[in-house]
Amino acid sequence: MTMMTTLTALAAQVHPGPGPGPWHEGGAADAPAWWPVFPITFGLFWVAVAIGVFYLVRRRITANAAAAAAASDPMTRARSVLAERFARGEIDEEEYQARLSALRYGT
């Protein structure tokens, strides 16, 4: 016998071929029960990514809409200017409160 034939015969004795399993003669009953974990985890990961993207986009759209609404409201702009003048020290607290109440109640 040649050396290659001897090695092949020894290898066949050590490992006779494919054993039972889901892709051989064992069938699906021998498949490990934990195999669905990987596709489920992969799917849940992408669902979480999609929810995160949706949340961030929705949050940005809502913030932009709120900013646009505040910018178009003249009362909000007037309160903002009044607060800036008070912060810079152009008016004192008493005048700030008086003007703020005038804005609130329209007097």
N, C-alpha and C positions, 0 to 999 in steps of 0.2 A: 504494500500500500504506500501511496505517496503521502507526503506530509500534509498536503491540503485535504486529502480525503480523511486522514486521521483527525485533523482539527475539526472538520465538518461533522464527523461522527461524534466526537466528544461534545461539541456544541449542541448537537441535537439531543444528547443524553442529559446535559445540564439544563437546557431550556428547550423543551420539545415543540414549542410553537405558541401561537396565541392561545391564551387561556380563556376561560369564560368571562364574558363581559357583555355590555349592551351592543357592541358592534361585532360580536362573534357568536358563538353558539349559545352563550349564556342567556341572552335575551334581556329585555328591559327590567325584568324583576331583579336582576343582580346589580342594577345601576345604583350608585350611591344616592341616598335620599337628600343630600345637601346640595345637589347641583343647581336647583332653582335659585339659590341665594345670589349667585353672580348676576344673572340677567335681571332679577328683581332689584338688586342694589344698583345696577347700572341704570335701570329705568327710573328709579327713585331719585338718583343723582340728577338726571336731566330734568325731571319734573321740578326738583328744587331750584335748579338753575333758571328754568322758565318762570317760575313763580317769583324769584328774586328780580329778574329782569322786568317782569310785568309791574311789580311793586315799585321799583325805582323809576320806571317811565311814568307811571301813574302819579307818583309823588312829585316828579318834576313838572308834569303838566298842570297839576293842581296848584303848585306853588307859583307857576307862571301866571295862571289865571287869577289867582288871588292878588298877585302883585299888579297885574293889569287893572283889576277892579279897584284896588286901592289908589292907583295912580289916576284913575278917571274920576274918583269921588272928590269933589272940591272941599268937603268938610274934613276929610282925612288929610288932604294937603294943607289946609289951614291950620289944623292941629299940629302938624309936623313943623311948619314954619314957626309957629308960636313956641313949640318946645325947643327948637334950635335957637331962637332969640333968647329964651330963658337960659339955656345952657351957655350961651356966649356972654351972658351978663348984661345984655342990652335992656332987659326989663327985670324988675324985682319980683319976688314971689307973690306979693299982693296983686300987682298988675297982671301977672300970669294967671292967677286964680280967677280974677275978675273977667279977663278976656276968654278964658276957657269956659267959664259958666255962661258967658254971652254966646259963645259958639254952641254950647250944649242946648241952651234953652231959646236961642234965637232972639234975645232981647238986645 
